Amino acid sequence: MKNRLRELRTAREWSQGDLAEKLAVSRQTIYAIETEKYDPSLPLALKIGKLFKLPVEDIFEA
């Protein structure tokens, strides 16, 4: 699943570790999502949307 997570994260100058901490997941999870090796669960996708104040559809696309 394509996503804008890296773009959004770097615009805020957050490391993968920073974002992982804010979302209560591992840095490896953030890496896997950014490299499109892992699709986040719906609760995690919603949490990401809330953190960035964006609809999930603006971050992830099928």
Buried (B, 14 or more C-beta within 10 A) or exposed (E): EEBBBBEBBEEEEBEBEBBBBBBEBEBEBBBBBBEEEBBBEEEBBEBBBEBBEEEBEEBBEE
